[in-house]
Amino acid sequence: NAGVTQTPKFQVLKTGQSMTLQCAQDMNHEYMSWYRQDPGMGLRLIHYSVGAGITDQGEVPNGYNVSRSTTEDFPLRLLSAAPSQTSVYFCASSYYTGDTEAFFGQGTRLTVV
Amino acid sequence: AQSVTQLDSQVPVFEEAPVELRCNYSSSVSVYLFWYVQYPNQGLQLLLKYLSGSTLVESINGFEAEFNKSQTSFHLRKPSVHISDTAEYFCAVSGSGNTGKLIFGQGTTLQVKP
């Protein structure tokens, strides 16, 4: 069972470049989310989705776009990368109700220069 | 709105000593509470959770946490730590029926020294 798979694991971008962080889960979870992790700030919610075709903003959505065309996939797009987006990004999935375990990917370490 | 505050950013402790990692939360609705652990260069894993019922919950590796509604706290404890417990620990909250959205604290780095 693969769980939550994130690609790539590492990425270096130049300011202004765009890229997509991929996230896929094979547990048929309705709920998927993206977090960024920065030192001393814990994990902050960027965007989330409660099912295919439904997305919403989290705490720090600026500079990021998401879409959810299938239950399995939830890509995160950086349209024009900025140094402030240097961070470790985690994708997570869980069932809808909020009382079950969230499963996390291994993370993507992104550096914007 | 919900929020989580972890009161210590780093907790150094010697092996076999007890440890407490503190977590306070704020919410206007009833909540579910979680502790997640992150080992170096890995994603987060669920350590334990409180949903309802007994206020003391335990993990399989000796950690326990107590839900205190009056103090809005969910502190994590272990009576005797091991080197392998060195990791970052995150307290998190989700509102009941809240679509699975988790709000995390800032994290506490537990450093177990030999």
Interface residues (C-beta under 8 A of the other chain):
Chain A: V4 E30 Y31 S33 Y35 G40 M41 G42 L43 R44 L45 Y48 V50 G58 F90 A92 S94 Y95 Y96 T97 G98 D99 T100 E101 A102 F104 G105 Q106 G107
Chain B: V4 Q6 S9 Y32 F34 Y36 Q42 G43 L44 Q45 L46 K49 L51 F90 S94 G95 S96 G97 N98 T99 G100 K101 L102 I103 F104 G105 Q106 G107
